[in-house]
């Protein structure tokens, strides 16, 4: 793109009404508030999923293609609106469709939802932040752009960062759309399939919990309860493995920073 083309594009953005620039993100925020206010997200629990297992499995068996599309659409909406429960949806996909198919649909849907949020945030604040950024933000953007692939893979692989935050931050730091999309898809693969295969084996986990609960009742102990949580599916070994993969992704950045003073 020539300097004249760049100037023309910037003038076009400047002439565009502010409300049109912020409209996509405003729609997403309003929809998010509406869903959270309705309390619908509270039904996304592992206990509710197990309780509805039989009914959902029967419906999926009778309407498999439609159920798969519906699951993908719900997942895209949940990620775009940053509704809590994406991990549980992945578990549900594994439980209802199997680890491979459920995990594959979850990866595609999560990537699409994250991309929609990225585009909305970028169109609303990307140019504004770039034009008004101070020296610190400018340096941060420059460093992030230079190691975009490593940073994105690190943020996606390590399960310590909220998914919605990792969806938004790159849009404000100038990450190219193509880089954002493919690093998102690749970075979420290990964690997504881990949750999907955990969901595929959820029946055995629920059965073990039920048997433990029945033994507790039979022993006469007070306060017996049966409660399933994601912490029972996500082991410390899995967390450690994902963190290790994230650190491996940062090696190119660390090597570049180590070499810079020596070359200077």
N, C-alpha and C positions, 0 to 999 in steps of 0.2 A: 504494500500500500504506500503510495507516495505521500509527501507532506501535504500536498493539496487535498488528497483524498481524506487524510486524517483530519485536517482542519474542517473539511465539509462535514465529516461524521460528527465531530465535536459540536459544530454549530447546530446540526440536526438534533442532537441530544439536548442542547441548551434550549432550543425552541420548543421541545416537547413539553407539554404541560406537566407540572409536578405530580398531579393526581394520577395521571396515566402511568408514570414511572413507579409510583408506590402502590398502585391498585393491586397487582398480583400478590404482593406480600400482605397487604391489608386484608384481602379475601382469605388468605391462609390463616392469619391471626384470628380473624373473626370466627372462622370455622373451628379453629382449635378451642377458643373460649367457649363456643356453643357446645362442643362435645364434652369438654371438661365440666361445664356447668350442669349438663344433663346427667352426669355420673355414669355414663355408659362404659367408660374405661374401667370402672370398678368390677365389671363382670369378667375382666380378663385376668382370671386367677387360675392356678393349677388345679385347685380343688373343683372349681366349676367345670373346667375342661374334662377332668376325670369323671365327674358326675354326669356330664352330657355325652360321654364317649359313645355309648350304645346308640343313642338317637342320631348323633352326628354321623357315625359310621354307616348307619342304614341309609341316611339321606345321600351321603357321598356315593355309596354303592349304586343307588338308583339314578343319580344325576352326576356321574363322575366328571364329564367335561365341563358342565356348568359349574359344578362345585369348585373345580380347579381354577376356573376364571374368576369366580366370586372370591375365592381365597386370595388370589393375586391382587384383585382390585382393592379388597379390604386392607391388604398389606401396604399397597402403594399409598392409599389414603392415610393410613396410620403413620407412615414414615413422613409423608409430606406435612402432615399436621403436627408432627413430633409428639404423638400420643404415646404415653408410657405403655409398654407391653409388646414391643417388637420381638423381643426374645421369646416371649410366651407364644406369639403367633408362629414363630419358627418351630417351636416345640409342637404346636398344634398341627403344623404342616407335616412334620415327620410322623406324628401319630396317625393322621388321617390318610396320608398319601405315600408314606414310606420315606425313609431317610434320603434316598437319591432324588426322587421326584419332588418331594416337599422341600428339600434343601435347595434344589435348582430353581424352583419357582420363587422361593424366598430371596435368593441372591438377585434374580432379575428384578423382582418387585422392589426390594430395598434399594437397589441401584437407581431404578426409575424414580422412586419417591424422593430419594436424596438429591437427584439431579433436578427435579422440579423445584425443590426448596432452594437449591443452589442458584438456579436461574432467577427465581423470584428475588432472593436477597441481593444477587449481583446487580440486577436491573434497578433495584431500589437504592442501594447504598454504595455499590462498587465504585462508580465514577465519582460520587460525592466524597467518599473517603479518600480516593486517590488524589483528587484536586485539592483537598484541604488537609492532607496528612502532614504532620510535623516531621522533623528529622528522625525521631525514634521510630514512628510508624513506617516511614519511608525505608529505613534500614531493615525493619522487620519484614516488610513486603519483599524487599530485594533478596534477603537471605532465604525467605520461604520460596520465592520463585526459583532461585538457583538450585535448591535441593528439593523441589516440589515432589518428585516421585518418592524419595526416601521419607520425607516428612509425612506425606499422605499415607504411605504404607504403614509407617509406624503408628500413626493415629488410628488407623483402621484395625490394625492387628491387636494392639494392646487394649484390653477391655476396661481400662481405667478412665476412659474419656466418654462423656455422654454422646450418644450417636447424633443427637440433634445439634450439639455444639460443633462436632466435626463436619456436619453438613453445612453449617453457616460460615464458620471461620474462613475456609478457603475462598469463598466468594468475596470476602472482604479483603483478602490478601493477594488477589490477582492471579489465582491459579487458573491456567487454561482449562476450558471445558473438557477437551479430550483427555487431558491428564487426569482431571478430577474423576471422570466417568470410569476409565479403565483401572485406576488405582483403587477406586471404591469397590468395584466388582471383584478385583483380585484380593484386596485387603480383607474383605468380609468373608471370603470363602472358608477359611479354617473354622472360625467361630460359628458361622451359620450352619455348616454341615455337622459340627459337633452338637449343636442344639437340636438339629433335625434328627440325627441318629439317636440322641437321647430321648426325643419324643417318640421315635419308633419303638423304643424299649420301655416306654412309660407304663405300659400295662403291667410289666413285671415289677416295677417300682411300686405301683399302686397296690398290687397284690401283696407285696412284702409288708407294706405299711398296714394294710387291712389285717393281715395275720398277726402283726405285732400288737395292733390295737385290741384284737380279740383275746390275745394272751394276757394283755394288761387287765382287761375286764374280768377274765376268768380268775386272775390272781387276787382280785378284790382290792387292788390299789386304787386310791382316789385320784381323780384328776386325769383319767385316761383321755386321750384325744388323738384324732387322726388328722394330720395336716401335712399337705405336700407343699414344697417350695422349690424354687429353682436352685437353691443352694444344695439340694439333694442330688441334682443332676449335674451341677457344675463343680467339678472336683478341683482341689488346689493344684493337682498335676496339670489339668487343662489350662488353668489360669497361667501357670508358670510357662507352659509350652507356648502360649500365645504371646506372653511378654518376651520370651526369648526370640521368637520370630520378629517381633517389633524391633528389638535391639539389633538384630541382624540387618534389618532394613535401613538402620541409621549408619551402618558402617561406611558407606560411600561419603556421607556428609562429614563424619568424624575424620576420615582419611584426608579429605580435602582441607579441613581446618588444620590438621596436623602438618600437612605439606606446605600450606601457605607461608608460615613464618620461615621455614627452611628455604623455600624458593626465593623469598624476599631477601 
